[in-house]
Amino acid sequence: MNAGLQNIFISLGAMQLARRIPFDDPVVLNYVRLGYITSQIIILGTYFYVSYKVKQKNDQTVLKYVDQPSPMSSTSGGLVTTTVRDYDLSEISKLLRGAYFGIAMMAFFHFYLKYTQPLFVQALMGLKNLYDAKPVAIYIFGKPADGDLKRPWKAQSMLGPAGGPQTDSASITEAEKKVGTKKED
């Protein structure tokens, strides 16, 4: 089962479980708040630790791929040449931005709109997303960068095959030719 469907099932199960929690009780609410804050500290701490491990490893292996084109654009994606270190750091940066955005949304929902159930659900979903994060799988769990973990990582899709950067040599040489013709103009 792919990660998108797992997220839906876990969210639905957590919402059903959250309906049984008495959030009206201030003690219970404080425990749920503490659980949410603890899960976010674990998530952010893990991402910062993985970032530290990437910098410590300093893998300068060159990584070439053709970036996925924008769905709203008629042009094809451009050639990207980077190192494994820089690629991993950019992916960790995306994960951190997602975590910060989630914290900001939860602060808005909880303090401004006075919703309490999402604290419980997002604490669980954040930990599940941490477990599914590809940099965490490589640098914390020690999985080899093969198969789904081979860089560049493909974006997970809930409905169809995973879309992502093209790494085949034909796509790369075609993109290099496009870059070469643009430089001549």
Backbone as ProteinMPNN parsed JSONL, in Angstrom:
{"seq_chain_A": "MNAGLQNIFISLGAMQLARRIPFDDPVVLNYVRLGYITSQIIILGTYFYVSYKVKQKNDQTVLKYVDQPSPMSSTSGGLVTTTVRDYDLSEISKLLRGAYFGIAMMAFFHFYLKYTQPLFVQALMGLKNLYDAKPVAIYIFGKPADGDLKRPWKAQSMLGPAGGPQTDSASITEAEKKVGTKKED", "coords_chain_A": {"N_chain_A": [[0.855, -1.176, 0.0], [0.557, 2.214, -0.85], [2.082, 5.296, 0.39], [0.299, 7.469, 0.439], [-2.299, 6.376, 0.62], [-1.991, 5.038, 3.036], [-1.689, 7.233, 4.727], [-4.265, 8.328, 4.591], [-5.838, 6.273, 5.733], [-4.692, 6.1, 8.305], [-5.194, 8.684, 9.222], [-8.025, 8.704, 9.243], [-8.508, 6.659, 11.105], [-7.233, 7.773, 13.359], [-8.816, 10.035, 13.717], [-11.243, 8.869, 14.438], [-10.484, 7.683, 16.828], [-9.768, 9.988, 18.217], [-12.231, 11.14, 18.633], [-13.168, 9.889, 20.843], [-11.703, 10.839, 22.92], [-11.752, 12.834, 25.793], [-11.666, 15.981, 25.3], [-12.616, 18.152, 26.631], [-11.84, 18.083, 29.23], [-9.427, 19.764, 31.046], [-6.981, 18.67, 31.899], [-6.581, 16.422, 30.279], [-6.5, 17.723, 27.817], [-4.167, 19.245, 28.132], [-2.288, 17.159, 28.229], [-2.55, 16.161, 25.629], [-1.691, 18.395, 24.199], [0.964, 18.468, 25.126], [1.844, 16.027, 24.075], [1.65, 16.585, 21.319], [3.505, 18.71, 21.063], [5.815, 17.381, 21.874], [6.025, 15.435, 19.844], [6.513, 17.109, 17.649], [8.949, 18.242, 18.384], [10.541, 15.97, 18.313], [10.361, 15.38, 15.575], [11.451, 17.732, 14.312], [13.984, 17.73, 15.532], [15.002, 15.296, 14.564], [15.128, 15.821, 11.795], [17.013, 17.91, 11.802], [19.193, 16.519, 12.815], [19.592, 14.622, 10.768], [20.291, 16.372, 8.74], [22.725, 17.281, 9.782], [24.141, 14.842, 9.669], [24.246, 14.484, 6.884], [25.853, 16.654, 6.136], [28.128, 15.927, 7.503], [28.863, 13.527, 6.26], [29.313, 14.416, 3.636], [29.032, 13.796, 0.803], [30.187, 14.067, -2.331], [29.418, 13.121, -4.791], [28.473, 13.406, -8.147], [25.294, 14.26, -9.338], [23.049, 13.935, -11.872], [20.108, 14.939, -13.482], [16.943, 15.264, -15.18], [14.755, 17.691, -14.43], [11.374, 17.441, -13.323], [8.834, 18.67, -15.404], [6.834, 21.625, -14.917], [3.359, 21.326, -14.212], [1.699, 23.273, -15.265], [3.116, 24.431, -17.252], [4.287, 24.498, -20.644], [6.807, 23.855, -21.389], [9.584, 21.579, -21.224], [11.189, 20.002, -18.393], [14.19, 21.295, -16.881], [17.754, 20.634, -17.11], [19.424, 19.403, -14.317], [22.258, 19.635, -12.414], [23.919, 18.504, -9.713], [25.226, 17.783, -6.421], [25.207, 14.818, -4.366], [25.163, 15.513, -1.683], [24.209, 18.21, -1.724], [21.727, 17.793, -2.91], [20.444, 16.118, -1.034], [20.413, 17.861, 1.173], [18.732, 19.875, 0.173], [16.362, 18.443, -0.061], [15.874, 17.8, 2.618], [15.522, 20.357, 3.556], [13.077, 20.967, 2.319], [11.446, 19.162, 3.707], [11.67, 20.204, 6.303], [10.496, 22.747, 5.921], [7.885, 21.906, 5.389], [7.243, 20.801, 7.9], [7.41, 23.098, 9.528], [5.348, 24.611, 8.381], [3.16, 22.987, 8.989], [3.178, 23.197, 11.789], [2.603, 25.919, 12.069], [0.024, 26.008, 10.936], [-1.34, 24.354, 12.751], [-1.097, 25.86, 15.064], [-2.69, 28.049, 14.363], [-5.209, 26.734, 13.961], [-5.613, 25.677, 16.543], [-5.244, 27.728, 18.523], [-6.554, 30.027, 17.514], [-8.942, 29.18, 16.185], [-9.808, 27.363, 18.007], [-9.787, 24.534, 17.778], [-9.323, 21.202, 18.816], [-9.048, 18.451, 18.286], [-7.39, 18.111, 15.915], [-4.795, 18.351, 16.952], [-4.124, 15.901, 18.123], [-4.372, 14.151, 15.928], [-2.493, 15.222, 14.11], [-0.147, 14.92, 15.53], [0.261, 12.169, 15.418], [0.315, 11.792, 12.602], [2.499, 13.33, 11.868], [4.644, 11.909, 12.973], [4.391, 9.562, 11.506], [4.919, 10.498, 8.914], [7.539, 11.269, 9.305], [8.747, 8.787, 9.64], [8.367, 7.818, 7.048], [9.976, 9.494, 5.526], [12.474, 9.866, 3.109], [15.229, 10.732, 3.405], [15.556, 10.177, 6.13], [15.235, 7.428, 6.178], [17.57, 6.651, 4.871], [19.762, 7.878, 6.29], [19.268, 7.524, 9.039], [18.002, 5.003, 9.503], [19.706, 3.503, 8.023], [19.317, 2.353, 5.502], [20.108, 1.193, 2.2], [20.706, 3.324, -0.66], [18.96, 2.411, -2.832], [16.574, 1.268, -5.301], [13.447, 2.494, -4.382], [14.656, 4.419, -2.862], [16.646, 5.488, -4.37], [18.437, 8.201, -5.613], [17.576, 10.8, -7.939], [14.743, 11.344, -5.837], [11.49, 10.124, -6.382], [8.335, 11.719, -6.493], [5.69, 10.839, -4.344], [2.646, 9.469, -5.415], [-0.827, 9.337, -5.026], [-2.752, 8.221, -6.656], [-1.721, 7.319, -9.131], [1.21, 6.141, -10.935], [4.371, 6.958, -9.441], [5.553, 10.182, -9.991], [8.339, 11.994, -11.24], [11.754, 13.21, -11.37], [13.639, 12.642, -14.384], [16.02, 10.209, -15.053], [17.254, 8.798, -17.01], [19.727, 8.224, -19.575], [19.169, 9.164, -22.152], [17.272, 11.228, -21.794], [18.801, 13.002, -20.309], [20.922, 13.661, -22.092], [19.436, 14.881, -24.111], [18.436, 17.11, -22.733], [20.866, 18.353, -22.169], [21.62, 19.075, -24.753], [19.64, 20.967, -25.316], [20.331, 22.923, -23.45], [22.822, 23.61, -24.465], [22.132, 24.723, -26.993], [20.716, 26.955, -26.179], [22.71, 28.468, -24.993], [24.227, 29.181, -27.204], [22.625, 30.95, -28.553]], "CA_chain_A": [[0.0, 0.0, 0.0], [1.421, 3.387, -0.915], [2.065, 6.186, 1.554], [-0.892, 8.314, 0.424], [-3.429, 5.626, 1.173], [-1.708, 4.821, 4.452], [-1.996, 8.49, 5.423], [-5.722, 8.459, 4.698], [-6.347, 5.308, 6.709], [-4.234, 6.48, 9.645], [-5.944, 9.891, 9.598], [-9.395, 8.336, 9.587], [-8.462, 5.923, 12.372], [-6.894, 8.706, 14.438], [-9.984, 10.891, 13.971], [-12.221, 8.072, 15.188], [-9.943, 7.555, 18.177], [-9.805, 11.312, 18.843], [-13.607, 11.434, 19.032], [-13.4, 9.262, 22.15], [-10.875, 11.511, 23.924], [-12.498, 13.964, 26.384], [-10.874, 17.202, 25.197], [-13.188, 19.158, 27.534], [-11.071, 17.997, 30.47], [-8.181, 20.516, 30.86], [-5.81, 17.811, 32.117], [-6.431, 15.637, 29.049], [-6.091, 18.658, 26.772], [-2.749, 19.565, 28.341], [-1.51, 15.986, 27.82], [-2.55, 16.114, 24.164], [-0.78, 19.472, 23.781], [2.314, 18.009, 25.412], [2.15, 14.998, 23.093], [1.877, 17.236, 20.03], [4.774, 19.442, 21.134], [6.876, 16.373, 21.917], [6.189, 14.846, 18.513], [7.133, 18.104, 16.763], [10.362, 18.353, 18.776], [11.195, 14.773, 17.774], [10.428, 15.527, 14.123], [12.439, 18.761, 13.964], [15.295, 17.261, 15.968], [15.453, 14.261, 13.634], [15.511, 16.464, 10.533], [18.28, 18.623, 12.002], [20.227, 15.497, 12.954], [19.855, 14.088, 9.431], [21.04, 17.428, 8.049], [24.085, 17.201, 10.322], [24.766, 13.632, 9.122], [24.523, 14.738, 5.465], [27.024, 17.532, 6.082], [29.273, 15.17, 8.006], [29.243, 12.559, 5.227], [29.839, 15.271, 2.572], [29.102, 13.012, -0.424], [30.308, 14.975, -3.473], [29.092, 12.409, -6.022], [27.663, 14.241, -9.035], [23.96, 13.733, -9.61], [22.443, 14.632, -13.005], [18.757, 14.501, -13.815], [16.076, 16.252, -15.826], [13.696, 18.002, -13.481], [10.013, 17.243, -13.809], [8.268, 19.954, -15.833], [5.679, 22.138, -14.187], [2.127, 20.914, -14.895], [1.076, 24.422, -15.917], [4.029, 24.932, -18.267], [4.406, 23.639, -21.821], [8.208, 23.506, -21.579], [10.038, 20.41, -20.47], [12.03, 20.335, -17.251], [15.571, 21.613, -17.201], [18.809, 19.769, -16.617], [19.917, 19.759, -12.991], [23.507, 18.982, -12.031], [24.169, 18.817, -8.307], [25.89, 16.695, -5.709], [24.309, 14.086, -3.464], [25.067, 16.318, -0.457], [23.322, 19.346, -1.944], [20.384, 17.274, -3.171], [19.872, 15.676, 0.238], [20.134, 19.048, 1.999], [17.547, 20.56, -0.354], [15.185, 17.635, 0.295], [15.647, 17.988, 4.056], [14.962, 21.702, 3.689], [11.651, 20.86, 1.975], [10.776, 18.491, 4.824], [11.605, 21.164, 7.411], [9.472, 23.746, 5.592], [6.588, 21.252, 5.601], [7.013, 20.689, 9.342], [7.13, 24.452, 10.031], [4.02, 24.992, 7.912], [2.204, 22.227, 9.797], [3.133, 23.797, 13.136], [1.89, 27.2, 11.948], [-1.401, 25.716, 10.732], [-1.9, 23.839, 13.998], [-1.211, 26.992, 15.989], [-3.872, 28.794, 13.931], [-6.406, 25.952, 14.265], [-5.815, 25.431, 17.96], [-5.364, 28.931, 19.352], [-7.499, 30.992, 16.971], [-10.231, 28.543, 15.929], [-10.102, 26.54, 19.188], [-9.923, 23.112, 17.463], [-8.405, 20.394, 19.621], [-8.825, 17.131, 17.68], [-6.243, 18.034, 14.998], [-3.529, 18.19, 17.672], [-3.896, 14.465, 18.279], [-4.195, 13.55, 14.607], [-1.245, 15.68, 13.505], [0.98, 14.342, 16.258], [0.463, 10.836, 14.838], [0.673, 11.893, 11.181], [3.86, 13.85, 11.774], [5.571, 10.802, 13.233], [4.31, 8.642, 10.372], [5.642, 11.14, 7.812], [8.961, 11.192, 9.651], [9.15, 7.42, 9.342], [8.35, 7.649, 5.592], [10.909, 10.413, 4.867], [13.567, 9.125, 2.489], [16.527, 10.983, 4.054], [15.572, 9.492, 7.423], [15.454, 6.012, 5.887], [18.964, 6.44, 4.483], [20.759, 8.327, 7.264], [18.968, 7.056, 10.393], [17.751, 3.566, 9.485], [20.821, 2.854, 7.344], [18.917, 1.632, 4.296], [20.895, 1.609, 1.034], [20.017, 4.218, -1.598], [18.578, 1.621, -4.0], [15.128, 1.148, -5.505], [12.692, 3.726, -4.103], [15.523, 5.392, -2.196], [17.672, 5.947, -5.314], [18.287, 9.619, -5.919], [16.63, 11.705, -7.287], [13.562, 10.665, -5.346], [10.245, 10.389, -7.088], [7.241, 12.176, -5.626], [4.665, 9.83, -4.144], [1.343, 9.795, -5.967], [-1.829, 8.48, -4.412], [-3.613, 7.583, -7.636], [-1.026, 6.684, -10.237], [2.626, 5.896, -10.689], [5.096, 8.097, -8.885], [6.181, 11.041, -10.984], [9.547, 12.596, -10.699], [12.814, 13.536, -12.313], [14.066, 11.601, -15.301], [17.449, 9.971, -14.873], [17.817, 8.004, -18.095], [20.766, 8.957, -20.304], [18.581, 9.843, -23.309], [16.668, 12.484, -21.323], [19.876, 13.895, -19.874], [21.626, 14.193, -23.27], [18.513, 15.8, -24.782], [18.419, 18.35, -21.95], [22.171, 18.997, -22.365], [21.586, 19.699, -26.068], [18.81, 22.165, -25.194], [21.127, 23.919, -22.736], [23.865, 24.021, -25.397], [21.56, 25.605, -28.014], [20.349, 28.216, -25.527], [23.944, 29.235, -24.764], [24.699, 29.687, -28.48], [21.748, 32.054, -28.996]], "C_chain_A": [[0.899, 1.237, 0.0], [1.165, 4.346, 0.246], [0.818, 7.07, 1.601], [-2.109, 7.619, 1.012], [-3.22, 5.322, 2.656], [-2.039, 6.068, 5.26], [-3.499, 8.658, 5.611], [-6.271, 7.525, 5.768], [-5.928, 5.657, 8.134], [-4.978, 7.724, 10.124], [-7.36, 9.553, 10.026], [-9.447, 7.575, 10.909], [-8.164, 6.831, 13.553], [-8.065, 9.63, 14.755], [-11.055, 10.137, 14.76], [-11.774, 7.895, 16.637], [-10.029, 8.885, 18.929], [-11.221, 11.688, 19.285], [-13.916, 10.885, 20.416], [-12.593, 9.933, 23.276], [-11.649, 12.706, 24.482], [-11.646, 15.247, 26.408], [-11.417, 18.321, 26.083], [-12.441, 19.193, 28.858], [-9.727, 18.717, 30.26], [-6.93, 19.665, 31.046], [-5.53, 16.996, 30.851], [-5.932, 16.53, 27.915], [-4.621, 19.025, 26.913], [-1.841, 18.391, 27.961], [-1.448, 15.865, 26.292], [-1.639, 17.207, 23.606], [0.677, 19.057, 23.981], [2.755, 16.932, 24.419], [2.442, 15.584, 21.727], [3.223, 17.952, 20.013], [5.943, 18.467, 21.139], [7.104, 15.755, 20.54], [6.85, 15.831, 17.555], [8.606, 18.309, 17.106], [11.138, 17.15, 18.243], [11.387, 14.904, 16.266], [11.499, 16.533, 13.731], [13.848, 18.33, 14.36], [15.862, 16.202, 15.032], [15.893, 14.871, 12.314], [16.83, 17.23, 10.679], [19.443, 17.64, 12.156], [20.588, 14.894, 11.598], [20.637, 15.108, 8.606], [22.499, 17.436, 8.501], [24.827, 15.998, 9.745], [25.104, 13.801, 7.641], [25.768, 15.599, 5.329], [28.276, 16.805, 6.536], [29.774, 14.174, 6.954], [29.854, 13.255, 4.017], [30.064, 14.498, 1.275], [29.068, 13.952, -1.63], [30.076, 14.269, -4.81], [28.148, 13.267, -6.863], [26.37, 13.515, -9.37], [23.359, 14.578, -10.723], [21.063, 14.055, -13.258], [18.021, 15.632, -14.504], [14.894, 16.461, -14.901], [12.333, 17.826, -14.131], [9.44, 18.592, -14.214], [7.066, 20.343, -14.99], [4.405, 21.739, -14.927], [1.464, 22.049, -15.666], [1.919, 24.966, -17.07], [4.1, 23.955, -19.437], [5.854, 23.22, -22.062], [8.57, 22.29, -20.748], [10.942, 20.876, -19.328], [13.47, 20.558, -17.677], [16.536, 20.614, -16.598], [19.301, 20.29, -15.273], [21.179, 18.948, -12.739], [23.839, 19.439, -10.627], [24.977, 17.682, -7.695], [24.866, 16.014, -4.805], [24.103, 14.888, -2.189], [24.067, 17.453, -0.629], [21.884, 18.902, -2.198], [19.713, 16.863, -1.866], [19.53, 16.864, 1.135], [18.909, 19.803, 1.492], [16.273, 19.781, -0.027], [14.857, 17.758, 1.786], [15.058, 19.366, 4.318], [13.475, 21.712, 3.352], [10.864, 20.21, 3.112], [10.629, 19.428, 6.026], [10.555, 22.237, 7.152], [8.075, 23.17, 5.786], [6.25, 21.13, 7.079], [6.68, 22.061, 9.941], [5.73, 24.91, 9.622], [2.94, 24.268, 8.715], [2.063, 22.795, 11.197], [2.363, 25.11, 13.1], [0.389, 26.981, 11.768], [-2.053, 25.212, 12.022], [-2.045, 24.951, 15.035], [-2.455, 27.813, 15.65], [-5.154, 28.044, 14.308], [-6.667, 25.845, 15.76], [-6.056, 26.72, 18.755], [-6.402, 29.913, 18.83], [-8.892, 30.374, 16.791], [-10.68, 27.603, 17.049], [-10.401, 25.062, 18.859], [-8.899, 22.329, 18.268], [-8.098, 19.036, 19.0], [-7.61, 17.086, 16.754], [-4.887, 17.915, 15.708], [-3.159, 16.713, 17.771], [-3.573, 13.822, 16.935], [-2.851, 13.944, 14.009], [-0.014, 15.188, 14.254], [1.297, 12.959, 15.688], [0.931, 10.914, 13.386], [2.09, 12.426, 11.001], [4.897, 12.764, 11.996], [5.553, 9.784, 12.094], [5.062, 9.207, 9.174], [7.149, 11.14, 8.06], [9.499, 9.807, 9.31], [9.248, 7.179, 7.83], [9.371, 8.511, 4.861], [12.135, 9.653, 4.363], [14.934, 9.461, 3.077], [16.65, 10.283, 5.406], [15.839, 8.004, 7.21], [16.92, 5.734, 5.572], [19.918, 6.728, 5.635], [20.497, 7.84, 8.693], [18.828, 5.528, 10.407], [18.821, 2.79, 8.729], [20.441, 2.049, 6.122], [19.775, 2.099, 3.119], [20.05, 2.444, 0.077], [19.736, 3.488, -2.908], [17.068, 1.61, -4.119], [14.414, 2.472, -5.298], [13.557, 4.814, -3.485], [16.64, 5.905, -3.108], [17.391, 7.405, -5.664], [18.274, 9.813, -7.423], [15.329, 10.969, -6.957], [12.334, 11.089, -6.12], [9.175, 10.796, -6.079], [6.191, 11.08, -5.535], [3.347, 10.335, -4.715], [0.323, 8.82, -5.403], [-2.591, 7.674, -5.466], [-2.859, 6.817, -8.715], [0.418, 6.399, -9.902], [3.311, 7.165, -10.19], [5.753, 8.887, -10.007], [7.414, 11.671, -10.382], [10.56, 12.88, -11.775], [13.184, 12.338, -13.181], [15.575, 11.44, -15.199], [18.063, 9.154, -16.006], [18.75, 8.86, -18.958], [20.205, 9.694, -21.512], [17.977, 11.188, -22.903], [17.741, 13.491, -20.929], [20.605, 14.484, -21.074], [20.735, 15.155, -24.044], [18.472, 17.145, -24.055], [19.745, 19.09, -22.092], [22.23, 19.684, -23.714], [20.766, 20.989, -26.043], [19.574, 23.288, -24.499], [22.204, 24.46, -23.648], [23.33, 24.972, -26.467], [21.141, 26.943, -27.411], [21.57, 29.098, -25.31], [24.455, 29.858, -26.055], [23.893, 30.877, -28.942], [22.087, 33.328, -28.344]], "O_chain_A": [[1.874, 1.306, 0.747], [0.179, 4.228, 0.974], [0.329, 7.387, 2.685], [-2.853, 8.202, 1.801], [-4.171, 5.346, 3.437], [-2.603, 5.975, 6.35], [-3.95, 9.083, 6.675], [-7.072, 7.935, 6.608], [-6.722, 5.525, 9.065], [-5.35, 7.815, 11.294], [-7.844, 10.047, 11.044], [-10.327, 7.818, 11.735], [-8.76, 6.688, 14.621], [-8.291, 9.975, 15.915], [-11.696, 10.705, 15.645], [-12.588, 7.95, 17.558], [-10.324, 8.912, 20.124], [-11.387, 12.474, 20.217], [-14.828, 11.368, 21.088], [-12.788, 9.62, 24.451], [-12.154, 13.517, 23.706], [-10.994, 15.553, 27.406], [-10.746, 19.336, 26.268], [-12.413, 20.223, 29.531], [-8.96, 18.323, 29.382], [-5.913, 19.925, 30.402], [-4.386, 16.893, 30.409], [-5.051, 16.141, 27.149], [-3.905, 19.108, 25.915], [-0.749, 18.599, 27.432], [-0.41, 15.508, 25.735], [-0.9, 16.973, 22.65], [1.517, 19.271, 23.107], [3.903, 16.926, 23.974], [3.368, 15.145, 21.044], [3.992, 17.816, 19.061], [6.953, 18.705, 20.477], [8.247, 15.573, 20.12], [7.667, 15.426, 16.728], [9.424, 18.526, 16.212], [12.267, 17.297, 17.773], [12.452, 14.578, 15.741], [12.363, 16.228, 12.909], [14.798, 18.542, 13.607], [17.057, 16.203, 14.737], [16.925, 14.481, 11.767], [17.669, 17.198, 9.778], [20.548, 17.903, 11.682], [21.766, 14.678, 11.312], [21.544, 14.741, 7.859], [23.404, 17.584, 7.679], [25.995, 16.105, 9.374], [26.14, 13.314, 7.187], [26.639, 15.315, 4.507], [29.363, 17.043, 6.01], [30.981, 14.004, 6.785], [30.809, 12.747, 3.429], [31.157, 14.537, 0.709], [28.038, 14.562, -1.916], [30.495, 14.771, -5.853], [27.152, 13.787, -6.36], [26.361, 12.316, -9.647], [23.173, 15.784, -10.561], [20.872, 12.839, -13.251], [18.414, 16.796, -14.426], [14.13, 15.536, -14.623], [12.166, 18.037, -15.332], [9.542, 19.559, -13.458], [6.377, 19.492, -14.426], [4.369, 21.806, -16.156], [0.737, 21.798, -16.628], [1.48, 25.866, -17.787], [3.99, 22.742, -19.254], [6.105, 22.319, -22.862], [7.958, 22.007, -19.718], [11.399, 22.018, -19.315], [13.906, 20.062, -18.715], [16.188, 19.849, -15.698], [19.563, 21.483, -15.12], [21.169, 17.721, -12.839], [24.02, 20.632, -10.383], [25.361, 16.737, -8.384], [23.802, 16.565, -4.52], [22.99, 14.94, -1.665], [23.184, 17.644, 0.207], [20.938, 19.554, -1.756], [18.559, 17.212, -1.615], [18.483, 16.876, 1.782], [18.129, 20.319, 2.292], [15.231, 20.374, 0.25], [13.686, 17.812, 2.164], [14.203, 19.531, 5.188], [12.694, 22.388, 4.02], [9.76, 20.644, 3.442], [9.59, 19.442, 6.686], [9.804, 22.601, 8.058], [7.182, 23.854, 6.286], [5.102, 21.332, 7.473], [5.774, 22.173, 10.766], [5.014, 25.521, 10.415], [1.926, 24.864, 9.079], [0.958, 22.869, 11.734], [1.563, 25.388, 13.993], [-0.422, 27.682, 12.373], [-3.177, 25.594, 12.347], [-3.012, 24.972, 15.795], [-3.191, 28.226, 16.547], [-6.07, 28.622, 14.893], [-7.816, 25.916, 16.196], [-6.977, 26.784, 19.57], [-7.07, 30.574, 19.625], [-9.895, 30.964, 17.191], [-11.807, 27.107, 17.033], [-11.17, 24.413, 19.567], [-7.745, 22.741, 18.389], [-6.994, 18.52, 19.172], [-6.859, 16.112, 16.795], [-3.928, 17.425, 15.113], [-2.013, 16.332, 17.528], [-2.623, 13.048, 16.817], [-2.145, 13.097, 13.462], [1.056, 15.054, 13.661], [2.464, 12.616, 15.497], [1.84, 10.188, 12.985], [2.798, 12.015, 10.081], [5.906, 12.704, 11.294], [6.589, 9.208, 11.759], [5.769, 8.47, 8.487], [7.937, 11.025, 7.121], [10.589, 9.68, 8.753], [10.11, 6.425, 7.378], [9.615, 8.282, 3.676], [12.753, 8.891, 5.106], [15.749, 8.552, 3.243], [17.738, 9.844, 5.78], [16.584, 7.389, 7.974], [17.453, 4.696, 5.963], [20.793, 5.914, 5.929], [21.437, 7.755, 9.483], [19.455, 4.847, 11.219], [18.849, 1.56, 8.78], [21.176, 1.14, 5.736], [20.132, 3.275, 3.046], [18.83, 2.287, 0.012], [20.215, 3.895, -3.966], [16.36, 1.907, -3.156], [14.731, 3.463, -5.956], [13.23, 5.997, -3.575], [17.491, 6.676, -2.664], [16.261, 7.785, -5.968], [18.918, 9.04, -8.132], [14.884, 10.094, -7.7], [12.164, 12.258, -6.466], [9.122, 10.281, -4.962], [5.844, 10.462, -6.542], [2.979, 11.493, -4.518], [0.582, 7.62, -5.314], [-3.027, 6.556, -5.19], [-3.322, 5.769, -9.164], [0.812, 6.412, -8.735], [2.886, 8.283, -10.481], [6.428, 8.32, -10.867], [7.513, 11.855, -9.169], [10.254, 12.798, -12.965], [13.059, 11.184, -12.77], [16.316, 12.421, -15.252], [19.254, 8.848, -15.974], [18.576, 10.075, -19.055], [20.717, 10.756, -21.868], [18.16, 12.182, -23.606], [17.605, 14.688, -21.185], [20.885, 15.682, -21.09], [21.226, 16.147, -24.582], [18.472, 18.198, -24.693], [19.762, 20.32, -22.131], [22.819, 20.758, -23.833], [21.141, 21.981, -26.667], [19.485, 24.45, -24.894], [22.482, 25.659, -23.618], [24.009, 25.937, -26.818], [21.211, 27.968, -28.09], [21.489, 30.321, -25.425], [25.051, 30.935, -26.028], [24.415, 31.735, -29.654], [21.446, 34.346, -28.607]]}, "name": "protein", "num_of_chains": 1, "seq": "MNAGLQNIFISLGAMQLARRIPFDDPVVLNYVRLGYITSQIIILGTYFYVSYKVKQKNDQTVLKYVDQPSPMSSTSGGLVTTTVRDYDLSEISKLLRGAYFGIAMMAFFHFYLKYTQPLFVQALMGLKNLYDAKPVAIYIFGKPADGDLKRPWKAQSMLGPAGGPQTDSASITEAEKKVGTKKED"}
